[in-house]
C-alpha cells in the first residue's frame, strides 16, 4: 500500500537521522502541529479557529511554506492571518496566501536582513466554518522552513482533528459477527488504552489471520498490535500511543480495526497528551 510504503520510508529516514547525528553530522528536526489538536463543536454551522503552531525552539528560521488541506464537505475556510512568531520579530514581512476549495497555500518570510526566529508559538491562524456533523482532519501536504534562503525540509507535521456534533455513540461499541460480540476500550479518551475482545470468538473454521491495528483519520495504518491465527487471538492487549516506527502518535482521533480477510470492524478512540 502507498501509505505503508510512506511509513517505511519515514521510519528509515528517522533511523538515518539518528545514525548521522551519532557520527557528528547535525540534521535539524522539528515539529509543527495544528493547535488545538482536537476541536470539539456542538453542531454544524459553527465557526472555529486553529493555529499552525511551531512546537519548540530547536531551529532558527526566517520563513516557511506549506499547503494545508481539509475536507470541503465537512468544513470551509473563512480566513487566514499571520500570527505572533513572525509578526513580533520583523516589521517587513512577505505574506502570501492562495486559498482554494479544499486547501490553502501559505508563504511567509521575514524581510528584515539577518533576523531569524525559533518559536515556540503560533505561525498562522486559520478560521473555518463547520458544515456537517462528523469527524474530519486538517492536514498538510508538506511543511518547509527556510534559513538564509536554504530550505529545511526535515519537519514533522501533526494533523488536527475536528469533532462536529455529538459523536459519542458512533462506532463506540460494534458487532463483530464471527470475530466476537464486540470491542471494549477503556479508558477513552486516554494516553494508554486497554483493549478487550468481548464474547467468545468463533473462528476455528478459518485459517486467515486476525489483525488488530490502529489507523488515523486519513486511513493510514500507524500501528499493528497483533496478527495471529483465529484459534489463539489475545483476549486483551494494550496500546500506549506508539507507532510502528517507534515514535509517539500525536494527540487526536484514531480507530482500532479488528479484521479478517473478509470482515473488518472499527472502534473510535481519542488519544490525549
C-alpha positions as CSV (number, residue, x, y, z in Angstrom):
1,X,0.0,0.0,0.0
2,X,1.1,3.6,-0.6
3,X,0.7,4.6,3.0
4,X,2.6,1.6,4.2
5,X,5.5,2.4,1.8
6,X,5.5,6.0,3.0
7,X,5.5,4.9,6.7
8,X,8.5,2.6,6.0
9,X,10.4,5.4,4.2
10,X,9.7,7.8,7.1
11,X,10.9,5.3,9.7
12,X,14.1,4.7,7.6
13,X,14.7,8.5,7.4
14,X,14.2,8.8,11.2
15,X,16.8,6.0,11.7
16,X,19.2,7.6,9.2
17,X,19.0,10.9,11.2
18,X,20.0,9.1,14.3
19,X,23.0,7.4,12.6
20,X,24.2,10.7,11.1
21,X,23.8,12.5,14.4
22,X,25.8,9.8,16.1
23,X,28.5,10.4,13.5
24,X,28.7,14.1,14.2
25,X,26.6,15.4,11.3
26,X,23.8,17.6,12.7
27,X,20.4,17.3,11.0
28,X,17.7,19.7,12.1
29,X,14.5,18.0,13.3
30,X,11.5,20.0,14.4
31,X,7.7,19.6,14.7
32,X,4.7,21.7,13.5
33,X,1.2,21.0,14.6
34,X,-2.4,22.1,14.4
35,X,-3.4,23.6,17.8
36,X,-5.7,22.6,19.4
37,X,-5.0,19.1,18.2
38,X,-8.7,18.2,18.8
39,X,-11.5,20.7,18.3
40,X,-14.9,19.7,19.6
41,X,-18.0,21.6,18.3
42,X,-21.6,21.2,19.5
43,X,-23.1,21.4,16.0
44,X,-22.5,22.3,12.3
45,X,-22.6,25.9,11.1
46,X,-20.1,26.8,13.9
47,X,-17.0,29.0,13.3
48,X,-13.8,27.9,14.9
49,X,-10.1,28.8,14.7
50,X,-6.9,26.8,14.8
51,X,-3.3,27.8,14.8
52,X,-0.4,26.4,12.8
53,X,2.0,26.0,15.7
54,X,5.8,25.7,15.9
55,X,6.2,23.3,18.8
56,X,9.7,24.0,20.2
57,X,12.7,26.3,20.0
58,X,15.1,23.9,18.2
59,X,16.0,25.5,14.9
60,X,16.3,29.1,13.6
61,X,14.3,30.1,10.5
62,X,13.3,33.2,8.6
63,X,10.4,31.8,6.6
64,X,8.2,28.9,5.9
65,X,5.9,27.5,3.2
66,X,3.1,24.9,3.4
67,X,-0.1,23.7,1.8
68,X,-2.8,22.9,4.4
69,X,-5.7,20.7,3.3
70,X,-9.2,20.0,4.6
71,X,-12.3,18.2,3.6
72,X,-14.6,20.8,1.8
73,X,-17.7,18.6,2.5
74,X,-17.1,19.0,6.3
75,X,-15.5,22.5,6.7
76,X,-14.9,25.6,4.7
77,X,-12.1,28.1,5.1
78,X,-13.2,31.6,6.2
79,X,-10.0,33.4,6.7
80,X,-6.2,33.2,7.3
81,X,-3.9,35.6,9.2
82,X,-0.3,35.9,10.3
83,X,0.5,35.1,13.9
84,X,3.0,36.3,16.6
85,X,6.1,34.2,16.0
86,X,6.7,36.1,12.7
87,X,5.0,39.4,13.3
88,X,6.7,40.1,16.6
89,X,10.1,39.7,15.0
90,X,10.1,42.0,12.0
91,X,8.1,44.9,10.6
92,X,8.7,43.9,7.0
93,X,7.1,40.6,6.1
94,X,6.2,38.8,2.9
95,X,2.8,37.1,3.4
96,X,1.3,35.3,0.5
97,X,-1.8,33.0,0.6
98,X,-3.7,31.2,-2.1
99,X,-6.9,29.7,-0.7
100,X,-8.8,27.0,-2.6
101,X,-11.9,24.9,-2.2
102,X,-10.0,22.2,-0.2
103,X,-6.7,23.8,0.7
104,X,-4.7,26.9,1.3
105,X,-1.1,27.7,0.2
106,X,0.9,29.9,2.7
107,X,4.3,31.5,2.1
108,X,5.5,33.6,5.0
109,X,9.0,35.3,5.0
110,X,10.8,37.8,7.3
111,X,12.3,40.6,5.1
112,X,14.5,42.2,7.8
113,X,18.1,41.1,7.0
114,X,19.7,38.7,9.4
115,X,16.7,38.3,11.7
116,X,15.6,34.8,12.5
117,X,13.1,33.3,14.9
118,X,12.8,29.9,16.7
119,X,9.4,29.6,18.4
120,X,7.6,28.0,20.0
121,X,4.3,29.7,19.1
122,X,1.7,30.4,16.5
123,X,2.8,30.9,12.9
124,X,-0.6,31.4,11.3
125,X,-4.3,31.3,12.3
126,X,-6.9,29.6,10.2
127,X,-10.6,30.3,10.6
128,X,-13.1,27.6,9.5
129,X,-16.9,27.1,9.5
130,X,-18.2,23.6,10.2
131,X,-20.6,22.3,7.5
132,X,-21.6,18.7,8.5
133,X,-21.6,16.7,11.7
134,X,-18.9,14.0,11.9
135,X,-15.2,13.8,12.3
136,X,-12.7,15.4,10.0
137,X,-9.0,16.2,9.8
138,X,-6.9,19.2,8.9
139,X,-3.5,18.1,7.4
140,X,-0.6,19.3,5.3
141,X,0.9,18.1,2.1
142,X,4.3,19.4,3.2
143,X,5.9,22.0,5.5
144,X,9.3,23.6,4.8
145,X,11.2,26.2,6.8
146,X,13.9,28.4,5.3
147,X,17.0,29.9,6.8
148,X,19.0,32.4,4.8
149,X,17.3,31.2,1.6
150,X,18.0,27.5,2.3
151,X,15.1,25.1,2.6
152,X,14.9,23.0,5.8
153,X,12.7,20.1,4.9
154,X,13.1,17.8,8.0
155,X,9.9,18.9,9.6
156,X,7.3,16.5,11.2
157,X,3.7,17.7,10.8
158,X,1.0,16.7,13.2
159,X,-2.6,16.7,12.0
160,X,-5.6,18.3,13.8
161,X,-8.9,16.6,14.2
162,X,-12.3,18.3,14.3
163,X,-15.3,16.6,16.0
164,X,-18.6,18.2,14.9
165,X,-21.7,17.3,16.9
166,X,-22.2,14.5,19.4
167,X,-20.1,11.5,18.2
168,X,-20.2,9.6,21.5
169,X,-22.3,6.8,20.1
170,X,-20.6,6.5,16.7
171,X,-18.5,3.3,16.3
172,X,-18.4,3.1,20.1
173,X,-19.5,-0.5,20.5
174,X,-19.7,-2.6,17.4
175,X,-20.9,-6.0,16.5
176,X,-18.1,-8.2,15.3
177,X,-20.1,-11.2,13.9
178,X,-17.7,-14.1,13.5
179,X,-14.9,-12.3,15.3
180,X,-16.7,-11.9,18.6
181,X,-19.5,-9.9,20.2
182,X,-17.7,-6.6,20.4
183,X,-14.7,-4.5,21.4
184,X,-14.3,-2.8,24.7
185,X,-11.7,0.0,25.1
186,X,-11.0,1.8,28.4
187,X,-10.3,4.4,29.4
188,X,-11.3,6.5,26.4
189,X,-10.1,9.2,25.8
190,X,-6.7,8.3,27.3
191,X,-2.9,8.3,26.9
192,X,-2.9,4.5,27.1
193,X,-5.7,2.1,26.2
194,X,-6.8,-1.4,27.5
195,X,-8.4,-3.2,24.6
196,X,-10.6,-6.3,25.1
197,X,-12.5,-8.6,22.8
198,X,-15.9,-9.2,24.3
199,X,-17.5,-12.6,23.8
200,X,-16.3,-15.9,22.6
201,X,-14.6,-15.8,19.2
202,X,-15.8,-18.4,16.7
203,X,-13.1,-18.5,14.0
204,X,-11.8,-22.1,14.3
205,X,-13.0,-22.9,10.8
206,X,-11.0,-20.1,9.2
207,X,-7.2,-20.0,8.5
208,X,-6.7,-16.4,7.6
209,X,-5.1,-14.3,10.3
210,X,-7.0,-12.0,12.5
211,X,-5.4,-8.5,12.7
212,X,-5.8,-5.7,15.3
213,X,-4.4,-2.4,14.1
214,X,-4.6,1.3,14.7
215,X,-5.2,3.8,11.9
216,X,-5.6,7.5,11.8
217,X,-8.5,9.7,10.5
218,X,-7.0,9.6,7.0
219,X,-7.0,5.8,6.8
220,X,-3.2,5.3,7.4
221,X,-2.2,2.3,9.5
222,X,0.1,3.6,12.2
223,X,0.4,0.5,14.4
224,X,-0.3,-3.2,14.0
225,X,-0.9,-4.5,17.5
226,X,-1.1,-8.2,16.6
227,X,-1.7,-10.6,13.7
228,X,-2.3,-14.2,14.6
229,X,-4.3,-17.3,13.8
230,X,-8.0,-17.2,14.7
231,X,-7.7,-20.0,17.2
232,X,-5.3,-18.1,19.5
233,X,-6.3,-14.4,19.3
234,X,-5.4,-12.4,22.5
235,X,-8.4,-11.6,24.8
236,X,-6.8,-8.3,25.7
237,X,-4.0,-6.0,24.7
238,X,-2.7,-2.5,25.3
239,X,-1.8,0.5,23.1
240,X,0.3,3.3,24.6
241,X,0.2,5.6,21.6
242,X,3.4,4.3,20.0
243,X,3.5,3.9,16.2
244,X,5.2,1.1,14.3
245,X,8.3,3.2,13.7
246,X,8.7,3.8,17.4
247,X,7.6,7.5,17.6
248,X,4.6,8.6,19.7
249,X,1.4,9.4,17.7
250,X,0.2,13.0,18.0
251,X,-3.0,13.6,20.1
252,X,-6.2,13.2,18.1
253,X,-8.8,10.7,16.9
254,X,-7.8,7.2,15.8
255,X,-9.6,4.0,15.0
256,X,-9.0,0.4,16.1
257,X,-9.6,-2.1,13.3
258,X,-10.2,-5.8,14.1
259,X,-10.3,-7.7,10.8
260,X,-10.1,-10.9,9.0
261,X,-9.7,-11.5,5.2
262,X,-13.4,-10.9,4.6
263,X,-14.6,-8.9,7.7
264,X,-13.5,-5.7,9.3
265,X,-14.9,-3.6,12.2
266,X,-13.7,-0.4,13.9
267,X,-13.8,1.4,17.2
268,X,-13.1,5.1,17.7
269,X,-10.6,6.2,20.3
270,X,-9.2,9.6,21.3
271,X,-5.5,9.9,22.2
272,X,-4.7,12.7,24.6
273,X,-1.4,14.2,25.9
